[in-house]
Amino acid sequence: MLRFVDDLAGAIYDVIIFIIKSISYLLAGGIIVAIPTYLFVWLFGMFQ
């Protein structure tokens, strides 16, 4: 029974770490893409 609980806790831990990493990569990618894109649009918006 103890081994089952240990395996279950390990599986839940792996799923939570996967979700946190996925959200982190998504946010980092969004920031890396959004900031230069915003600056590019803002720069060319000044010339109109």
LUMFI-133422 format. One line per 3 residues: number of its first residue (from 1); their letters; for each residue x, y negated, z of N, C-alpha, C. Coordinates in Angstrom, 2 decimals. Layout:
<nodes>
NUM> A> X:Y:Z:X:Y:Z:X:Y:Z; ...;
</nodes>
This chain:
<nodes>
1> MLR> 0.83:1.20:0.00:0.00:0.00:0.00:0.86:-1.24:0.00; 1.96:-1.21:0.75:2.84:-2.38:0.80:3.47:-2.66:-0.56; 3.81:-1.58:-1.28:4.41:-1.76:-2.60:3.41:-2.38:-3.57;
4> FVD> 2.14:-1.96:-3.47:1.11:-2.52:-4.34:0.95:-4.02:-4.09; 0.91:-4.41:-2.83:0.77:-5.82:-2.48:1.99:-6.60:-2.97; 3.17:-6.02:-2.84:4.39:-6.67:-3.29:4.38:-6.85:-4.82;
7> DLA> 3.94:-5.81:-5.54:3.84:-5.91:-7.00:2.79:-6.94:-7.42; 1.68:-6.96:-6.72:0.62:-7.92:-7.03:1.09:-9.35:-6.79; 1.77:-9.56:-5.67:2.31:-10.90:-5.38:3.34:-11.30:-6.43;
10> GAI> 4.17:-10.37:-6.86:5.15:-10.66:-7.90:4.49:-11.01:-9.22; 3.42:-10.31:-9.58:2.71:-10.60:-10.82:2.04:-11.98:-10.76; 1.43:-12.30:-9.65:0.80:-13.62:-9.49:1.86:-14.72:-9.54;
13> YDV> 3.00:-14.47:-8.91:4.10:-15.44:-8.94:4.58:-15.66:-10.36; 4.74:-14.59:-11.14:5.20:-14.71:-12.52:4.21:-15.52:-13.36; 2.91:-15.28:-13.16:1.89:-16.01:-13.92:1.93:-17.50:-13.56;
16> IIF> 2.04:-17.81:-12.29:2.06:-19.21:-11.86:3.31:-19.93:-12.39; 4.46:-19.26:-12.34:5.70:-19.86:-12.86:5.57:-20.08:-14.37; 4.96:-19.12:-15.09:4.75:-19.27:-16.53:3.88:-20.49:-16.83;
19> IIK> 2.80:-20.66:-16.08:1.90:-21.79:-16.30:2.61:-23.11:-16.01; 3.37:-23.16:-14.92:4.08:-24.40:-14.57:5.13:-24.74:-15.64; 5.87:-23.74:-16.10:6.88:-23.99:-17.15:6.21:-24.44:-18.44;
22> SIS> 5.09:-23.83:-18.80:4.39:-24.20:-20.03:3.92:-25.65:-19.98; 3.34:-26.04:-18.85:2.86:-27.42:-18.71:4.05:-28.38:-18.73; 5.15:-28.00:-18.09:6.33:-28.86:-18.06:6.89:-29.07:-19.46;
25> YLL> 7.02:-27.98:-20.23:7.52:-28.10:-21.60:6.58:-28.92:-22.46; 5.28:-28.75:-22.27:4.31:-29.52:-23.04:4.43:-31.01:-22.73; 4.54:-31.36:-21.45:4.68:-32.76:-21.06:6.01:-33.35:-21.56;
28> AGG> 7.09:-32.58:-21.42:8.39:-33.07:-21.88:8.37:-33.30:-23.39; 7.82:-32.36:-24.12:7.72:-32.52:-25.57:6.85:-33.70:-25.95; 5.75:-33.87:-25.23:4.88:-35.01:-25.51:5.58:-36.33:-25.25;
31> IIV> 6.35:-36.39:-24.18:7.08:-37.62:-23.86:8.16:-37.88:-24.90; 8.89:-36.83:-25.29:9.97:-36.99:-26.27:9.42:-37.44:-27.61; 8.24:-36.99:-27.99:7.65:-37.38:-29.27:6.89:-38.70:-29.15;
34> AIP> 6.18:-38.91:-28.05:5.29:-40.06:-27.94:6.04:-41.38:-27.80; 7.10:-41.42:-27.03:7.80:-42.68:-26.80:8.44:-43.22:-28.08; 9.22:-42.42:-28.83:9.75:-42.97:-30.09:8.67:-43.32:-31.09;
37> TYL> 7.60:-42.52:-31.14:6.50:-42.82:-32.07:5.82:-44.13:-31.70; 5.57:-44.33:-30.41:4.96:-45.58:-29.96:5.86:-46.78:-30.29; 7.16:-46.64:-30.05:8.08:-47.74:-30.36:8.15:-48.01:-31.86;
40> FVW> 8.11:-46.95:-32.67:8.13:-47.10:-34.12:6.89:-47.85:-34.61; 5.72:-47.46:-34.10:4.48:-48.12:-34.48:4.46:-49.56:-33.98; 4.92:-49.79:-32.77:4.96:-51.14:-32.22:5.90:-52.03:-33.02;
43> LFG> 7.04:-51.50:-33.43:8.01:-52.28:-34.20:7.42:-52.69:-35.55; 6.80:-51.75:-36.26:6.23:-52.08:-37.56:4.92:-52.84:-37.44; 4.28:-52.78:-36.30:3.08:-53.58:-36.08:3.39:-55.05:-35.90;
46> MFQ> 4.63:-55.36:-35.52:5.04:-56.76:-35.35:5.14:-57.48:-36.68; 5.35:-56.74:-37.79:5.58:-57.36:-39.10:4.28:-57.61:-39.86; 3.15:-57.28:-39.27:1.91:-57.52:-39.99:1.36:-58.89:-39.71;
</nodes>
